[in-house]
Amino acid sequence: MLMDVVMPDVAGPDLAERILTLRPHLKVLFMSGCTDSEVVRVKILDRALGFLPKPFTSDSLLERVQKVLARPETRAFGAAGGITLR
């Protein structure tokens, strides 16, 4: 699943959490042009989730998607909520 971090009505990580409850084995790659945003730092980068800064080329998108798909770990929800890696 490729998802923007910042969207009009919901933050990408929050929407991803909802989708992952239905499809827990999906791999997630976030993208954003707001790389210095608190949401990006706390919910994406600090948790070592897949992230692609905008703007990006088709080659960098392909490379990042391949890396995310190759990762063996799965995502789960921690007791306090939020996406964690297992």
MIDOSE-1310 file (N, C-alpha, C; in nm, 2 decimals, decimal comma, always signed):
residues 86
mlmd	+0,09/-0,11/+0,00/+0,00/+0,00/+0,00/+0,09/+0,12/+0,00; +0,07/+0,21/-0,10/+0,15/+0,34/-0,10/+0,05/+0,45/-0,06; +0,09/+0,52/+0,04/+0,00/+0,62/+0,10/+0,08/+0,75/+0,14; +0,01/+0,86/+0,11/+0,07/+0,99/+0,15/+0,05/+1,00/+0,30
vvmp	+0,14/+1,07/+0,37/+0,14/+1,09/+0,51/+0,03/+1,20/+0,54; +0,03/+1,30/+0,47/-0,06/+1,41/+0,49/-0,18/+1,41/+0,39; -0,30/+1,40/+0,44/-0,42/+1,40/+0,35/-0,52/+1,49/+0,41; -0,62/+1,53/+0,34/-0,72/+1,63/+0,38/-0,79/+1,59/+0,51
dvag	-0,84/+1,47/+0,53/-0,93/+1,44/+0,64/-0,87/+1,34/+0,74; -0,75/+1,28/+0,71/-0,69/+1,18/+0,80/-0,54/+1,18/+0,77; -0,47/+1,15/+0,88/-0,32/+1,13/+0,86/-0,30/+0,99/+0,80; -0,21/+0,98/+0,71/-0,18/+0,85/+0,64/-0,15/+0,74/+0,74
pdla	-0,07/+0,76/+0,84/-0,05/+0,65/+0,94/-0,17/+0,60/+1,01; -0,26/+0,70/+1,04/-0,39/+0,66/+1,11/-0,48/+0,58/+1,01; -0,48/+0,61/+0,89/-0,56/+0,54/+0,79/-0,50/+0,40/+0,77; -0,37/+0,40/+0,76/-0,30/+0,27/+0,75/-0,33/+0,17/+0,86
eril	-0,33/+0,23/+0,98/-0,37/+0,14/+1,10/-0,50/+0,08/+1,08; -0,60/+0,16/+1,03/-0,73/+0,10/+1,01/-0,73/+0,00/+0,90; -0,66/+0,02/+0,80/-0,66/-0,08/+0,69/-0,59/-0,20/+0,73; -0,48/-0,19/+0,81/-0,40/-0,30/+0,85/-0,48/-0,39/+0,95
tlrp	-0,58/-0,34/+1,01/-0,67/-0,42/+1,10/-0,75/-0,52/+1,01; -0,78/-0,48/+0,89/-0,85/-0,57/+0,79/-0,76/-0,65/+0,71; -0,64/-0,60/+0,68/-0,54/-0,67/+0,60/-0,40/-0,66/+0,66; -0,38/-0,74/+0,77/-0,26/-0,72/+0,85/-0,13/-0,76/+0,78
hlkv	-0,14/-0,83/+0,67/-0,01/-0,87/+0,60/+0,03/-0,77/+0,49; -0,04/-0,66/+0,47/+0,00/-0,56/+0,37/+0,13/-0,50/+0,41; +0,21/-0,47/+0,31/+0,33/-0,39/+0,33/+0,29/-0,24/+0,30; +0,35/-0,15/+0,38/+0,31/-0,01/+0,37/+0,43/+0,07/+0,33
lfms	+0,41/+0,16/+0,24/+0,51/+0,26/+0,20/+0,45/+0,40/+0,21; +0,50/+0,49/+0,29/+0,45/+0,62/+0,30/+0,53/+0,72/+0,22; +0,47/+0,82/+0,17/+0,54/+0,93/+0,09/+0,49/+1,06/+0,15; +0,58/+1,16/+0,14/+0,54/+1,30/+0,18/+0,64/+1,40/+0,13
gctd	+0,59/+1,52/+0,11/+0,68/+1,63/+0,08/+0,71/+1,71/+0,20; +0,65/+1,67/+0,31/+0,67/+1,74/+0,44/+0,76/+1,65/+0,53; +0,89/+1,64/+0,49/+0,98/+1,55/+0,56/+1,02/+1,60/+0,70; +0,99/+1,73/+0,73/+1,03/+1,78/+0,86/+0,90/+1,78/+0,95
sevv	+0,79/+1,73/+0,91/+0,67/+1,73/+0,99/+0,68/+1,64/+1,11; +0,61/+1,67/+1,22/+0,61/+1,59/+1,34/+0,55/+1,45/+1,31; +0,45/+1,45/+1,23/+0,38/+1,32/+1,19/+0,48/+1,23/+1,12; +0,56/+1,28/+1,03/+0,66/+1,20/+0,96/+0,76/+1,15/+1,05
rvki	+0,81/+1,24/+1,14/+0,92/+1,20/+1,23/+0,87/+1,09/+1,33; +0,76/+1,12/+1,40/+0,72/+1,03/+1,51/+0,65/+0,90/+1,46; +0,56/+0,92/+1,36/+0,49/+0,80/+1,32/+0,55/+0,72/+1,21; +0,65/+0,77/+1,14/+0,71/+0,70/+1,02/+0,85/+0,67/+1,05
ldra	+0,93/+0,78/+1,06/+1,08/+0,76/+1,06/+1,12/+0,69/+1,19; +1,07/+0,74/+1,31/+1,11/+0,68/+1,44/+1,07/+0,53/+1,45; +0,97/+0,49/+1,37/+0,93/+0,35/+1,38/+0,99/+0,27/+1,26; +1,08/+0,33/+1,19/+1,15/+0,26/+1,08/+1,06/+0,20/+0,97
lgfl	+0,95/+0,27/+0,95/+0,86/+0,23/+0,84/+0,90/+0,28/+0,71; +0,85/+0,22/+0,60/+0,89/+0,26/+0,47/+0,85/+0,40/+0,44; +0,95/+0,48/+0,39/+0,92/+0,62/+0,36/+0,99/+0,67/+0,24; +0,92/+0,74/+0,16/+0,98/+0,80/+0,03/+0,95/+0,95/+0,03
pkpf	+1,05/+1,03/+0,04/+1,03/+1,18/+0,03/+0,99/+1,22/-0,11; +0,90/+1,32/-0,12/+0,87/+1,38/-0,25/+0,96/+1,50/-0,27; +0,99/+1,54/-0,39/+0,96/+1,47/-0,51/+1,05/+1,35/-0,53; +1,00/+1,25/-0,60/+1,08/+1,13/-0,63/+1,07/+1,09/-0,78
tsds	+1,17/+1,02/-0,82/+1,17/+0,97/-0,96/+1,10/+0,83/-0,97; +1,07/+0,79/-1,08/+1,01/+0,65/-1,10/+1,11/+0,55/-1,06; +1,24/+0,57/-1,08/+1,34/+0,47/-1,04/+1,35/+0,46/-0,88; +1,35/+0,58/-0,82/+1,35/+0,57/-0,67/+1,23/+0,51/-0,61
ller	+1,11/+0,53/-0,67/+0,99/+0,47/-0,63/+1,00/+0,32/-0,65; +1,04/+0,27/-0,76/+1,06/+0,13/-0,78/+1,16/+0,07/-0,68; +1,27/+0,13/-0,66/+1,37/+0,08/-0,56/+1,31/+0,07/-0,42; +1,24/+0,17/-0,38/+1,18/+0,17/-0,24/+1,07/+0,07/-0,23
vqkv	+0,99/+0,05/-0,33/+0,88/-0,05/-0,33/+0,94/-0,19/-0,32; +1,05/-0,21/-0,40/+1,11/-0,34/-0,39/+1,17/-0,37/-0,25; +1,23/-0,27/-0,19/+1,28/-0,29/-0,05/+1,17/-0,32/+0,05; +1,06/-0,25/+0,04/+0,95/-0,27/+0,13/+0,89/-0,41/+0,11
larp	+0,87/-0,45/-0,02/+0,82/-0,58/-0,04/+0,91/-0,69/+0,00; +1,04/-0,67/+0,00/+1,14/-0,77/+0,04/+1,15/-0,79/+0,19; +1,10/-0,69/+0,27/+1,12/-0,70/+0,41/+1,04/-0,82/+0,47; +1,10/-0,89/+0,56/+1,03/-1,01/+0,61/+0,94/-0,98/+0,73
etra	+0,96/-0,87/+0,80/+0,88/-0,84/+0,92/+0,73/-0,81/+0,88; +0,65/-0,83/+0,98/+0,51/-0,80/+0,97/+0,47/-0,68/+1,06; +0,36/-0,62/+1,03/+0,31/-0,51/+1,12/+0,21/-0,56/+1,21; +0,21/-0,51/+1,33/+0,10/-0,54/+1,43/+0,07/-0,41/+1,51
fgaa	-0,03/-0,42/+1,59/-0,06/-0,30/+1,67/-0,02/-0,33/+1,81; +0,06/-0,23/+1,86/+0,10/-0,24/+2,00/-0,01/-0,21/+2,10; +0,01/-0,24/+2,22/-0,10/-0,22/+2,32/-0,14/-0,08/+2,33; -0,05/+0,01/+2,31/-0,09/+0,16/+2,31/-0,14/+0,21/+2,18
ggit	-0,15/+0,12/+2,08/-0,20/+0,16/+1,95/-0,08/+0,20/+1,86; -0,10/+0,22/+1,74/+0,00/+0,26/+1,65/+0,07/+0,14/+1,58; +0,13/+0,16/+1,47/+0,19/+0,06/+1,39/+0,33/+0,03/+1,45; +0,36/-0,10/+1,48/+0,49/-0,14/+1,53/+0,54/-0,25/+1,43
lr	+0,66/-0,28/+1,44/+0,72/-0,39/+1,36/+0,74/-0,51/+1,44; +0,72/-0,63/+1,39/+0,74/-0,75/+1,46/+0,84/-0,84/+1,39
